[in-house]
Amino acid sequence: MMASVYKIIELVGVSKKSWEDAAASAVETTGKNLKDLRIAEVVKMDMQIVKGKVVGYRTRIAVSFKYKQKND
């Protein structure tokens, strides 16, 4: 049986609504370009604040996808 290899990259999603929307946006956007996404792990969440009010949410995620060799 052939072993599988996965690559992990970090992404930051941004949303005006929530951290969940920010994370989902990062995954969905990346999924259009990378195939075989497997796991998304939330690494960090923060907020953008302007004049004492929250105006944006940012979620940093680590996403893994299956690494395919040229002969796959």
PDB file of N, CA, C, O and CB in Angstrom:
ATOM      1  N   MET A   1       0.840  -1.183   0.000  1.00  0.00           N
ATOM      2  CA  MET A   1       0.000   0.000   0.000  1.00  0.00           C
ATOM      3  C   MET A   1       0.883   1.244   0.000  1.00  0.00           C
ATOM      4  O   MET A   1       1.876   1.307   0.724  1.00  0.00           O
ATOM      5  CB  MET A   1      -0.954   0.000   1.217  1.00  0.00           C
ATOM      6  N   MET A   2       0.522   2.217  -0.802  1.00  0.00           N
ATOM      7  CA  MET A   2       1.290   3.440  -0.932  1.00  0.00           C
ATOM      8  C   MET A   2       0.922   4.414   0.197  1.00  0.00           C
ATOM      9  O   MET A   2      -0.257   4.583   0.511  1.00  0.00           O
ATOM     10  CB  MET A   2       1.046   4.086  -2.313  1.00  0.00           C
ATOM     11  N   ALA A   3       1.907   5.036   0.791  1.00  0.00           N
ATOM     12  CA  ALA A   3       1.676   6.003   1.863  1.00  0.00           C
ATOM     13  C   ALA A   3       1.164   7.317   1.280  1.00  0.00           C
ATOM     14  O   ALA A   3       1.501   7.680   0.154  1.00  0.00           O
ATOM     15  CB  ALA A   3       2.972   6.241   2.676  1.00  0.00           C
ATOM     16  N   SER A   4       0.354   8.017   2.053  1.00  0.00           N
ATOM     17  CA  SER A   4      -0.146   9.327   1.636  1.00  0.00           C
ATOM     18  C   SER A   4       0.691  10.425   2.270  1.00  0.00           C
ATOM     19  O   SER A   4       1.221  10.262   3.369  1.00  0.00           O
ATOM     20  CB  SER A   4      -1.633   9.496   2.014  1.00  0.00           C
ATOM     21  N   VAL A   5       0.803  11.541   1.567  1.00  0.00           N
ATOM     22  CA  VAL A   5       1.523  12.701   2.069  1.00  0.00           C
ATOM     23  C   VAL A   5       0.593  13.907   1.974  1.00  0.00           C
ATOM     24  O   VAL A   5      -0.103  14.087   0.976  1.00  0.00           O
ATOM     25  CB  VAL A   5       2.851  12.940   1.272  1.00  0.00           C
ATOM     26  N   TYR A   6       0.589  14.728   3.021  1.00  0.00           N
ATOM     27  CA  TYR A   6      -0.262  15.908   3.057  1.00  0.00           C
ATOM     28  C   TYR A   6       0.582  17.150   3.285  1.00  0.00           C
ATOM     29  O   TYR A   6       1.549  17.125   4.047  1.00  0.00           O
ATOM     30  CB  TYR A   6      -1.332  15.775   4.150  1.00  0.00           C
ATOM     31  N   LYS A   7       0.214  18.229   2.625  1.00  0.00           N
ATOM     32  CA  LYS A   7       0.878  19.517   2.807  1.00  0.00           C
ATOM     33  C   LYS A   7      -0.039  20.385   3.655  1.00  0.00           C
ATOM     34  O   LYS A   7      -1.261  20.311   3.532  1.00  0.00           O
ATOM     35  CB  LYS A   7       1.207  20.204   1.428  1.00  0.00           C
ATOM     36  N   ILE A   8       0.555  21.213   4.521  1.00  0.00           N
ATOM     37  CA  ILE A   8      -0.218  22.107   5.378  1.00  0.00           C
ATOM     38  C   ILE A   8       0.180  23.544   5.056  1.00  0.00           C
ATOM     39  O   ILE A   8       1.362  23.888   5.020  1.00  0.00           O
ATOM     40  CB  ILE A   8       0.013  21.784   6.894  1.00  0.00           C
ATOM     41  N   ILE A   9      -0.842  24.377   4.822  1.00  0.00           N
ATOM     42  CA  ILE A   9      -0.609  25.797   4.569  1.00  0.00           C
ATOM     43  C   ILE A   9      -1.454  26.611   5.544  1.00  0.00           C
ATOM     44  O   ILE A   9      -2.464  26.126   6.053  1.00  0.00           O
ATOM     45  CB  ILE A   9      -0.947  26.172   3.090  1.00  0.00           C
ATOM     46  N   GLU A  10      -1.041  27.840   5.800  1.00  0.00           N
ATOM     47  CA  GLU A  10      -1.839  28.726   6.648  1.00  0.00           C
ATOM     48  C   GLU A  10      -2.541  29.758   5.786  1.00  0.00           C
ATOM     49  O   GLU A  10      -1.978  30.287   4.828  1.00  0.00           O
ATOM     50  CB  GLU A  10      -0.957  29.419   7.714  1.00  0.00           C
ATOM     51  N   LEU A  11      -3.780  30.028   6.150  1.00  0.00           N
ATOM     52  CA  LEU A  11      -4.611  30.997   5.442  1.00  0.00           C
ATOM     53  C   LEU A  11      -5.272  31.914   6.455  1.00  0.00           C
ATOM     54  O   LEU A  11      -5.435  31.545   7.618  1.00  0.00           O
ATOM     55  CB  LEU A  11      -5.676  30.288   4.563  1.00  0.00           C
ATOM     56  N   VAL A  12      -5.654  33.105   6.020  1.00  0.00           N
ATOM     57  CA  VAL A  12      -6.412  34.022   6.863  1.00  0.00           C
ATOM     58  C   VAL A  12      -7.673  34.413   6.110  1.00  0.00           C
ATOM     59  O   VAL A  12      -7.608  34.975   5.016  1.00  0.00           O
ATOM     60  CB  VAL A  12      -5.567  35.285   7.249  1.00  0.00           C
ATOM     61  N   GLY A  13      -8.819  34.111   6.704  1.00  0.00           N
ATOM     62  CA  GLY A  13     -10.102  34.520   6.143  1.00  0.00           C
ATOM     63  C   GLY A  13     -10.589  35.746   6.884  1.00  0.00           C
ATOM     64  O   GLY A  13     -10.313  35.910   8.072  1.00  0.00           O
ATOM     65  N   VAL A  14     -11.319  36.617   6.181  1.00  0.00           N
ATOM     66  CA  VAL A  14     -11.809  37.858   6.763  1.00  0.00           C
ATOM     67  C   VAL A  14     -13.307  37.958   6.523  1.00  0.00           C
ATOM     68  O   VAL A  14     -13.801  37.609   5.451  1.00  0.00           O
ATOM     69  CB  VAL A  14     -11.070  39.086   6.169  1.00  0.00           C
ATOM     70  N   SER A  15     -14.027  38.440   7.539  1.00  0.00           N
ATOM     71  CA  SER A  15     -15.474  38.606   7.424  1.00  0.00           C
ATOM     72  C   SER A  15     -15.917  39.788   8.275  1.00  0.00           C
ATOM     73  O   SER A  15     -15.304  40.087   9.300  1.00  0.00           O
ATOM     74  CB  SER A  15     -16.217  37.314   7.854  1.00  0.00           C
ATOM     75  N   LYS A  16     -16.975  40.454   7.853  1.00  0.00           N
ATOM     76  CA  LYS A  16     -17.577  41.509   8.669  1.00  0.00           C
ATOM     77  C   LYS A  16     -18.596  40.926   9.640  1.00  0.00           C
ATOM     78  O   LYS A  16     -19.076  41.623  10.534  1.00  0.00           O
ATOM     79  CB  LYS A  16     -18.242  42.569   7.775  1.00  0.00           C
ATOM     80  N   LYS A  17     -18.932  39.635   9.462  1.00  0.00           N
ATOM     81  CA  LYS A  17     -20.014  39.005  10.231  1.00  0.00           C
ATOM     82  C   LYS A  17     -19.528  38.192  11.431  1.00  0.00           C
ATOM     83  O   LYS A  17     -20.007  38.397  12.547  1.00  0.00           O
ATOM     84  CB  LYS A  17     -20.815  38.113   9.328  1.00  0.00           C
ATOM     85  N   SER A  18     -18.560  37.249  11.211  1.00  0.00           N
ATOM     86  CA  SER A  18     -18.158  36.353  12.299  1.00  0.00           C
ATOM     87  C   SER A  18     -16.848  35.644  11.984  1.00  0.00           C
ATOM     88  O   SER A  18     -16.375  35.634  10.848  1.00  0.00           O
ATOM     89  CB  SER A  18     -19.251  35.325  12.570  1.00  0.00           C
ATOM     90  N   TRP A  19     -16.277  35.049  13.031  1.00  0.00           N
ATOM     91  CA  TRP A  19     -15.069  34.237  12.843  1.00  0.00           C
ATOM     92  C   TRP A  19     -15.388  33.005  12.000  1.00  0.00           C
ATOM     93  O   TRP A  19     -14.578  32.583  11.175  1.00  0.00           O
ATOM     94  CB  TRP A  19     -14.473  33.813  14.211  1.00  0.00           C
ATOM     95  N   GLU A  20     -16.573  32.432  12.212  1.00  0.00           N
ATOM     96  CA  GLU A  20     -16.965  31.246  11.444  1.00  0.00           C
ATOM     97  C   GLU A  20     -17.054  31.560   9.952  1.00  0.00           C
ATOM     98  O   GLU A  20     -16.595  30.776   9.121  1.00  0.00           O
ATOM     99  CB  GLU A  20     -18.311  30.704  11.948  1.00  0.00           C
ATOM    100  N   ASP A  21     -17.638  32.697   9.618  1.00  0.00           N
ATOM    101  CA  ASP A  21     -17.717  33.094   8.210  1.00  0.00           C
ATOM    102  C   ASP A  21     -16.332  33.340   7.630  1.00  0.00           C
ATOM    103  O   ASP A  21     -16.070  33.014   6.472  1.00  0.00           O
ATOM    104  CB  ASP A  21     -18.578  34.350   8.056  1.00  0.00           C
ATOM    105  N   ALA A  22     -15.447  33.914   8.435  1.00  0.00           N
ATOM    106  CA  ALA A  22     -14.085  34.164   7.975  1.00  0.00           C
ATOM    107  C   ALA A  22     -13.373  32.852   7.654  1.00  0.00           C
ATOM    108  O   ALA A  22     -12.716  32.732   6.620  1.00  0.00           O
ATOM    109  CB  ALA A  22     -13.298  34.950   9.032  1.00  0.00           C
ATOM    110  N   ALA A  23     -13.508  31.869   8.545  1.00  0.00           N
ATOM    111  CA  ALA A  23     -12.879  30.562   8.325  1.00  0.00           C
ATOM    112  C   ALA A  23     -13.480  29.872   7.103  1.00  0.00           C
ATOM    113  O   ALA A  23     -12.753  29.334   6.268  1.00  0.00           O
ATOM    114  CB  ALA A  23     -13.039  29.667   9.571  1.00  0.00           C
ATOM    115  N   ALA A  24     -14.807  29.890   7.001  1.00  0.00           N
ATOM    116  CA  ALA A  24     -15.476  29.243   5.870  1.00  0.00           C
ATOM    117  C   ALA A  24     -15.072  29.893   4.555  1.00  0.00           C
ATOM    118  O   ALA A  24     -14.878  29.200   3.556  1.00  0.00           O
ATOM    119  CB  ALA A  24     -16.999  29.303   6.039  1.00  0.00           C
ATOM    120  N   SER A  25     -14.946  31.196   4.544  1.00  0.00           N
ATOM    121  CA  SER A  25     -14.537  31.906   3.331  1.00  0.00           C
ATOM    122  C   SER A  25     -13.144  31.483   2.887  1.00  0.00           C
ATOM    123  O   SER A  25     -12.908  31.279   1.696  1.00  0.00           O
ATOM    124  CB  SER A  25     -14.575  33.417   3.559  1.00  0.00           C
ATOM    125  N   ALA A  26     -12.225  31.350   3.830  1.00  0.00           N
ATOM    126  CA  ALA A  26     -10.866  30.922   3.495  1.00  0.00           C
ATOM    127  C   ALA A  26     -10.867  29.520   2.893  1.00  0.00           C
ATOM    128  O   ALA A  26     -10.186  29.270   1.899  1.00  0.00           O
ATOM    129  CB  ALA A  26      -9.970  30.961   4.739  1.00  0.00           C
ATOM    130  N   VAL A  27     -11.626  28.609   3.492  1.00  0.00           N
ATOM    131  CA  VAL A  27     -11.677  27.230   2.998  1.00  0.00           C
ATOM    132  C   VAL A  27     -12.338  27.164   1.625  1.00  0.00           C
ATOM    133  O   VAL A  27     -11.823  26.509   0.718  1.00  0.00           O
ATOM    134  CB  VAL A  27     -12.435  26.333   3.989  1.00  0.00           C
ATOM    135  N   GLU A  28     -13.472  27.839   1.469  1.00  0.00           N
ATOM    136  CA  GLU A  28     -14.210  27.777   0.204  1.00  0.00           C
ATOM    137  C   GLU A  28     -13.425  28.412  -0.938  1.00  0.00           C
ATOM    138  O   GLU A  28     -13.424  27.891  -2.054  1.00  0.00           O
ATOM    139  CB  GLU A  28     -15.563  28.469   0.348  1.00  0.00           C
ATOM    140  N   THR A  29     -12.765  29.517  -0.672  1.00  0.00           N
ATOM    141  CA  THR A  29     -11.965  30.167  -1.708  1.00  0.00           C
ATOM    142  C   THR A  29     -10.785  29.290  -2.113  1.00  0.00           C
ATOM    143  O   THR A  29     -10.495  29.141  -3.300  1.00  0.00           O
ATOM    144  CB  THR A  29     -11.466  31.534  -1.220  1.00  0.00           C
ATOM    145  N   THR A  30     -10.111  28.714  -1.131  1.00  0.00           N
ATOM    146  CA  THR A  30      -8.965  27.844  -1.406  1.00  0.00           C
ATOM    147  C   THR A  30      -9.398  26.580  -2.131  1.00  0.00           C
ATOM    148  O   THR A  30      -8.684  26.081  -3.001  1.00  0.00           O
ATOM    149  CB  THR A  30      -8.245  27.480  -0.106  1.00  0.00           C
ATOM    150  N   GLY A  31     -10.574  26.059  -1.773  1.00  0.00           N
ATOM    151  CA  GLY A  31     -11.086  24.840  -2.395  1.00  0.00           C
ATOM    152  C   GLY A  31     -11.329  24.977  -3.889  1.00  0.00           C
ATOM    153  O   GLY A  31     -11.412  23.972  -4.595  1.00  0.00           O
ATOM    154  N   LYS A  32     -11.444  26.202  -4.380  1.00  0.00           N
ATOM    155  CA  LYS A  32     -11.613  26.420  -5.820  1.00  0.00           C
ATOM    156  C   LYS A  32     -10.320  26.167  -6.585  1.00  0.00           C
ATOM    157  O   LYS A  32     -10.343  25.882  -7.782  1.00  0.00           O
ATOM    158  CB  LYS A  32     -12.099  27.841  -6.084  1.00  0.00           C
ATOM    159  N   ASN A  33      -9.188  26.275  -5.881  1.00  0.00           N
ATOM    160  CA  ASN A  33      -7.883  26.128  -6.534  1.00  0.00           C
ATOM    161  C   ASN A  33      -7.121  24.878  -6.122  1.00  0.00           C
ATOM    162  O   ASN A  33      -6.333  24.349  -6.906  1.00  0.00           O
ATOM    163  CB  ASN A  33      -7.043  27.325  -6.243  1.00  0.00           C
ATOM    164  N   LEU A  34      -7.341  24.405  -4.917  1.00  0.00           N
ATOM    165  CA  LEU A  34      -6.644  23.212  -4.429  1.00  0.00           C
ATOM    166  C   LEU A  34      -7.648  22.082  -4.259  1.00  0.00           C
ATOM    167  O   LEU A  34      -8.759  22.294  -3.773  1.00  0.00           O
ATOM    168  CB  LEU A  34      -5.908  23.500  -3.087  1.00  0.00           C
ATOM    169  N   LYS A  35      -7.253  20.895  -4.658  1.00  0.00           N
ATOM    170  CA  LYS A  35      -8.125  19.731  -4.548  1.00  0.00           C
ATOM    171  C   LYS A  35      -7.746  18.899  -3.334  1.00  0.00           C
ATOM    172  O   LYS A  35      -6.643  19.028  -2.805  1.00  0.00           O
ATOM    173  CB  LYS A  35      -8.055  18.879  -5.821  1.00  0.00           C
ATOM    174  N   ASP A  36      -8.645  18.061  -2.903  1.00  0.00           N
ATOM    175  CA  ASP A  36      -8.423  17.130  -1.793  1.00  0.00           C
ATOM    176  C   ASP A  36      -8.090  17.823  -0.477  1.00  0.00           C
ATOM    177  O   ASP A  36      -7.223  17.362   0.266  1.00  0.00           O
ATOM    178  CB  ASP A  36      -7.315  16.181  -2.145  1.00  0.00           C
ATOM    179  N   LEU A  37      -8.785  18.944  -0.180  1.00  0.00           N
ATOM    180  CA  LEU A  37      -8.631  19.553   1.143  1.00  0.00           C
ATOM    181  C   LEU A  37      -9.117  18.550   2.171  1.00  0.00           C
ATOM    182  O   LEU A  37     -10.133  17.890   1.953  1.00  0.00           O
ATOM    183  CB  LEU A  37      -9.419  20.908   1.257  1.00  0.00           C
ATOM    184  N   ARG A  38      -8.411  18.421   3.289  1.00  0.00           N
ATOM    185  CA  ARG A  38      -8.751  17.390   4.266  1.00  0.00           C
ATOM    186  C   ARG A  38      -9.183  17.953   5.615  1.00  0.00           C
ATOM    187  O   ARG A  38     -10.269  17.631   6.097  1.00  0.00           O
ATOM    188  CB  ARG A  38      -7.579  16.480   4.462  1.00  0.00           C
ATOM    189  N   ILE A  39      -8.355  18.782   6.225  1.00  0.00           N
ATOM    190  CA  ILE A  39      -8.611  19.269   7.576  1.00  0.00           C
ATOM    191  C   ILE A  39      -8.304  20.760   7.623  1.00  0.00           C
ATOM    192  O   ILE A  39      -7.347  21.223   7.002  1.00  0.00           O
ATOM    193  CB  ILE A  39      -7.761  18.490   8.629  1.00  0.00           C
ATOM    194  N   ALA A  40      -9.123  21.512   8.364  1.00  0.00           N
ATOM    195  CA  ALA A  40      -8.837  22.921   8.644  1.00  0.00           C
ATOM    196  C   ALA A  40      -8.841  23.085  10.156  1.00  0.00           C
ATOM    197  O   ALA A  40      -9.831  22.791  10.826  1.00  0.00           O
ATOM    198  CB  ALA A  40      -9.888  23.886   7.955  1.00  0.00           C
ATOM    199  N   GLU A  41      -7.724  23.557  10.677  1.00  0.00           N
ATOM    200  CA  GLU A  41      -7.578  23.754  12.113  1.00  0.00           C
ATOM    201  C   GLU A  41      -7.471  25.252  12.395  1.00  0.00           C
ATOM    202  O   GLU A  41      -6.639  25.945  11.808  1.00  0.00           O
ATOM    203  CB  GLU A  41      -6.331  22.991  12.660  1.00  0.00           C
ATOM    204  N   VAL A  42      -8.318  25.744  13.297  1.00  0.00           N
ATOM    205  CA  VAL A  42      -8.257  27.155  13.674  1.00  0.00           C
ATOM    206  C   VAL A  42      -7.001  27.378  14.509  1.00  0.00           C
ATOM    207  O   VAL A  42      -6.791  26.730  15.534  1.00  0.00           O
ATOM    208  CB  VAL A  42      -9.539  27.589  14.461  1.00  0.00           C
ATOM    209  N   VAL A  43      -6.172  28.311  14.043  1.00  0.00           N
ATOM    210  CA  VAL A  43      -4.907  28.607  14.709  1.00  0.00           C
ATOM    211  C   VAL A  43      -5.041  29.850  15.588  1.00  0.00           C
ATOM    212  O   VAL A  43      -4.513  29.899  16.699  1.00  0.00           O
ATOM    213  CB  VAL A  43      -3.785  28.802  13.674  1.00  0.00           C
ATOM    214  N   LYS A  44      -5.757  30.856  15.071  1.00  0.00           N
ATOM    215  CA  LYS A  44      -5.862  32.122  15.781  1.00  0.00           C
ATOM    216  C   LYS A  44      -7.080  32.883  15.284  1.00  0.00           C
ATOM    217  O   LYS A  44      -7.431  32.806  14.106  1.00  0.00           O
ATOM    218  CB  LYS A  44      -4.580  32.964  15.601  1.00  0.00           C
ATOM    219  N   MET A  45      -7.718  33.613  16.178  1.00  0.00           N
ATOM    220  CA  MET A  45      -8.833  34.480  15.801  1.00  0.00           C
ATOM    221  C   MET A  45      -8.552  35.871  16.365  1.00  0.00           C
ATOM    222  O   MET A  45      -8.073  36.016  17.490  1.00  0.00           O
ATOM    223  CB  MET A  45     -10.207  33.917  16.328  1.00  0.00           C
ATOM    224  N   ASP A  46      -8.858  36.890  15.562  1.00  0.00           N
ATOM    225  CA  ASP A  46      -8.742  38.249  16.077  1.00  0.00           C
ATOM    226  C   ASP A  46      -9.796  39.133  15.423  1.00  0.00           C
ATOM    227  O   ASP A  46     -10.505  38.712  14.509  1.00  0.00           O
ATOM    228  CB  ASP A  46      -7.324  38.815  15.827  1.00  0.00           C
ATOM    229  N   MET A  47      -9.885  40.370  15.911  1.00  0.00           N
ATOM    230  CA  MET A  47     -10.885  41.303  15.407  1.00  0.00           C
ATOM    231  C   MET A  47     -10.223  42.610  15.016  1.00  0.00           C
ATOM    232  O   MET A  47      -9.212  43.012  15.591  1.00  0.00           O
ATOM    233  CB  MET A  47     -11.983  41.549  16.454  1.00  0.00           C
ATOM    234  N   GLN A  48     -10.810  43.262  14.034  1.00  0.00           N
ATOM    235  CA  GLN A  48     -10.388  44.603  13.666  1.00  0.00           C
ATOM    236  C   GLN A  48     -11.320  45.570  14.380  1.00  0.00           C
ATOM    237  O   GLN A  48     -12.540  45.414  14.337  1.00  0.00           O
ATOM    238  CB  GLN A  48     -10.411  44.817  12.105  1.00  0.00           C
ATOM    239  N   ILE A  49     -10.742  46.572  15.038  1.00  0.00           N
ATOM    240  CA  ILE A  49     -11.525  47.522  15.818  1.00  0.00           C
ATOM    241  C   ILE A  49     -11.271  48.932  15.285  1.00  0.00           C
ATOM    242  O   ILE A  49     -10.124  49.337  15.092  1.00  0.00           O
ATOM    243  CB  ILE A  49     -11.170  47.427  17.334  1.00  0.00           C
ATOM    244  N   VAL A  50     -12.352  49.669  15.051  1.00  0.00           N
ATOM    245  CA  VAL A  50     -12.265  51.053  14.603  1.00  0.00           C
ATOM    246  C   VAL A  50     -13.143  51.900  15.522  1.00  0.00           C
ATOM    247  O   VAL A  50     -14.339  51.642  15.658  1.00  0.00           O
ATOM    248  CB  VAL A  50     -12.703  51.200  13.101  1.00  0.00           C
ATOM    249  N   LYS A  51     -12.555  52.889  16.139  1.00  0.00           N
ATOM    250  CA  LYS A  51     -13.271  53.793  17.042  1.00  0.00           C
ATOM    251  C   LYS A  51     -14.049  53.027  18.103  1.00  0.00           C
ATOM    252  O   LYS A  51     -15.189  53.367  18.418  1.00  0.00           O
ATOM    253  CB  LYS A  51     -14.221  54.688  16.251  1.00  0.00           C
ATOM    254  N   GLY A  52     -13.426  51.993  18.649  1.00  0.00           N
ATOM    255  CA  GLY A  52     -14.031  51.228  19.730  1.00  0.00           C
ATOM    256  C   GLY A  52     -15.089  50.217  19.315  1.00  0.00           C
ATOM    257  O   GLY A  52     -15.726  49.605  20.172  1.00  0.00           O
ATOM    258  N   LYS A  53     -15.284  50.034  18.020  1.00  0.00           N
ATOM    259  CA  LYS A  53     -16.296  49.087  17.541  1.00  0.00           C
ATOM    260  C   LYS A  53     -15.639  48.011  16.680  1.00  0.00           C
ATOM    261  O   LYS A  53     -14.711  48.283  15.919  1.00  0.00           O
ATOM    262  CB  LYS A  53     -17.399  49.822  16.736  1.00  0.00           C
ATOM    263  N   VAL A  54     -16.135  46.796  16.816  1.00  0.00           N
ATOM    264  CA  VAL A  54     -15.645  45.688  15.996  1.00  0.00           C
ATOM    265  C   VAL A  54     -16.196  45.863  14.582  1.00  0.00           C
ATOM    266  O   VAL A  54     -17.406  45.959  14.376  1.00  0.00           O
ATOM    267  CB  VAL A  54     -16.065  44.297  16.600  1.00  0.00           C
ATOM    268  N   VAL A  55     -15.269  45.901  13.603  1.00  0.00           N
ATOM    269  CA  VAL A  55     -15.683  46.074  12.206  1.00  0.00           C
ATOM    270  C   VAL A  55     -15.297  44.883  11.333  1.00  0.00           C
ATOM    271  O   VAL A  55     -15.672  44.820  10.162  1.00  0.00           O
ATOM    272  CB  VAL A  55     -15.069  47.341  11.636  1.00  0.00           C
ATOM    273  N   GLY A  56     -14.552  43.948  11.898  1.00  0.00           N
ATOM    274  CA  GLY A  56     -14.173  42.786  11.107  1.00  0.00           C
ATOM    275  C   GLY A  56     -13.606  41.672  11.965  1.00  0.00           C
ATOM    276  O   GLY A  56     -13.061  41.904  13.044  1.00  0.00           O
ATOM    277  N   TYR A  57     -13.749  40.454  11.455  1.00  0.00           N
ATOM    278  CA  TYR A  57     -13.250  39.254  12.127  1.00  0.00           C
ATOM    279  C   TYR A  57     -12.247  38.579  11.206  1.00  0.00           C
ATOM    280  O   TYR A  57     -12.461  38.483   9.997  1.00  0.00           O
ATOM    281  CB  TYR A  57     -14.416  38.277  12.502  1.00  0.00           C
ATOM    282  N   ARG A  58     -11.147  38.112  11.795  1.00  0.00           N
ATOM    283  CA  ARG A  58     -10.141  37.383  11.023  1.00  0.00           C
ATOM    284  C   ARG A  58      -9.877  36.048  11.705  1.00  0.00           C
ATOM    285  O   ARG A  58      -9.714  35.972  12.923  1.00  0.00           O
ATOM    286  CB  ARG A  58      -8.821  38.210  10.886  1.00  0.00           C
ATOM    287  N   THR A  59      -9.839  35.005  10.894  1.00  0.00           N
ATOM    288  CA  THR A  59      -9.549  33.670  11.410  1.00  0.00           C
ATOM    289  C   THR A  59      -8.387  33.095  10.628  1.00  0.00           C
ATOM    290  O   THR A  59      -8.442  32.978   9.404  1.00  0.00           O
ATOM    291  CB  THR A  59     -10.795  32.740  11.320  1.00  0.00           C
ATOM    292  N   ARG A  60      -7.325  32.733  11.355  1.00  0.00           N
ATOM    293  CA  ARG A  60      -6.168  32.074  10.734  1.00  0.00           C
ATOM    294  C   ARG A  60      -6.375  30.575  10.881  1.00  0.00           C
ATOM    295  O   ARG A  60      -6.635  30.077  11.977  1.00  0.00           O
ATOM    296  CB  ARG A  60      -4.801  32.535  11.392  1.00  0.00           C
ATOM    297  N   ILE A  61      -6.259  29.865   9.774  1.00  0.00           N
ATOM    298  CA  ILE A  61      -6.448  28.418   9.799  1.00  0.00           C
ATOM    299  C   ILE A  61      -5.266  27.718   9.140  1.00  0.00           C
ATOM    300  O   ILE A  61      -4.619  28.264   8.246  1.00  0.00           O
ATOM    301  CB  ILE A  61      -7.761  28.031   9.096  1.00  0.00           C
ATOM    302  N   ALA A  62      -5.002  26.509   9.595  1.00  0.00           N
ATOM    303  CA  ALA A  62      -4.024  25.631   8.955  1.00  0.00           C
ATOM    304  C   ALA A  62      -4.839  24.591   8.187  1.00  0.00           C
ATOM    305  O   ALA A  62      -5.645  23.869   8.774  1.00  0.00           O
ATOM    306  CB  ALA A  62      -3.035  24.952  10.017  1.00  0.00           C
ATOM    307  N   VAL A  63      -4.628  24.519   6.892  1.00  0.00           N
ATOM    308  CA  VAL A  63      -5.399  23.625   6.027  1.00  0.00           C
ATOM    309  C   VAL A  63      -4.462  22.579   5.443  1.00  0.00           C
ATOM    310  O   VAL A  63      -3.376  22.899   4.959  1.00  0.00           O
ATOM    311  CB  VAL A  63      -6.119  24.418   4.894  1.00  0.00           C
ATOM    312  N   SER A  64      -4.897  21.329   5.495  1.00  0.00           N
ATOM    313  CA  SER A  64      -4.088  20.274   4.878  1.00  0.00           C
ATOM    314  C   SER A  64      -4.780  19.774   3.610  1.00  0.00           C
ATOM    315  O   SER A  64      -6.006  19.715   3.523  1.00  0.00           O
ATOM    316  CB  SER A  64      -3.854  19.098   5.874  1.00  0.00           C
ATOM    317  N   PHE A  65      -3.950  19.420   2.637  1.00  0.00           N
ATOM    318  CA  PHE A  65      -4.470  18.828   1.407  1.00  0.00           C
ATOM    319  C   PHE A  65      -3.514  17.744   0.954  1.00  0.00           C
ATOM    320  O   PHE A  65      -2.325  17.764   1.269  1.00  0.00           O
ATOM    321  CB  PHE A  65      -4.662  19.900   0.296  1.00  0.00           C
ATOM    322  N   LYS A  66      -4.056  16.808   0.214  1.00  0.00           N
ATOM    323  CA  LYS A  66      -3.266  15.668  -0.221  1.00  0.00           C
ATOM    324  C   LYS A  66      -2.267  16.095  -1.283  1.00  0.00           C
ATOM    325  O   LYS A  66      -2.626  16.729  -2.275  1.00  0.00           O
ATOM    326  CB  LYS A  66      -4.170  14.554  -0.753  1.00  0.00           C
ATOM    327  N   TYR A  67      -1.016  15.740  -1.060  1.00  0.00           N
ATOM    328  CA  TYR A  67       0.060  16.036  -2.001  1.00  0.00           C
ATOM    329  C   TYR A  67       0.110  14.921  -3.033  1.00  0.00           C
ATOM    330  O   TYR A  67       0.233  13.745  -2.690  1.00  0.00           O
ATOM    331  CB  TYR A  67       1.436  16.187  -1.270  1.00  0.00           C
ATOM    332  N   LYS A  68       0.014  15.299  -4.284  1.00  0.00           N
ATOM    333  CA  LYS A  68       0.050  14.298  -5.359  1.00  0.00           C
ATOM    334  C   LYS A  68       1.353  14.433  -6.129  1.00  0.00           C
ATOM    335  O   LYS A  68       1.770  15.531  -6.501  1.00  0.00           O
ATOM    336  CB  LYS A  68      -1.168  14.455  -6.315  1.00  0.00           C
ATOM    337  N   GLN A  69       1.974  13.306  -6.355  1.00  0.00           N
ATOM    338  CA  GLN A  69       3.190  13.286  -7.154  1.00  0.00           C
ATOM    339  C   GLN A  69       2.797  13.320  -8.630  1.00  0.00           C
ATOM    340  O   GLN A  69       1.653  13.036  -8.985  1.00  0.00           O
ATOM    341  CB  GLN A  69       4.060  12.028  -6.829  1.00  0.00           C
ATOM    342  N   LYS A  70       3.733  13.662  -9.464  1.00  0.00           N
ATOM    343  CA  LYS A  70       3.459  13.799 -10.895  1.00  0.00           C
ATOM    344  C   LYS A  70       2.910  12.534 -11.537  1.00  0.00           C
ATOM    345  O   LYS A  70       2.149  12.610 -12.502  1.00  0.00           O
ATOM    346  CB  LYS A  70       4.705  14.206 -11.606  1.00  0.00           C
ATOM    347  N   ASN A  71       3.285  11.378 -11.017  1.00  0.00           N
ATOM    348  CA  ASN A  71       2.815  10.126 -11.626  1.00  0.00           C
ATOM    349  C   ASN A  71       1.503   9.623 -11.031  1.00  0.00           C
ATOM    350  O   ASN A  71       1.069   8.520 -11.363  1.00  0.00           O
ATOM    351  CB  ASN A  71       3.871   9.058 -11.475  1.00  0.00           C
ATOM    352  N   ASP A  72       0.855  10.407 -10.153  1.00  0.00           N
ATOM    353  CA  ASP A  72      -0.448  10.014  -9.577  1.00  0.00           C
ATOM    354  C   ASP A  72      -1.564  10.251 -10.550  1.00  0.00           C
ATOM    355  O   ASP A  72      -2.724   9.980 -10.237  1.00  0.00           O
ATOM    356  CB  ASP A  72      -0.729  10.777  -8.288  1.00  0.00           C
TER     357      ASP A  72
END
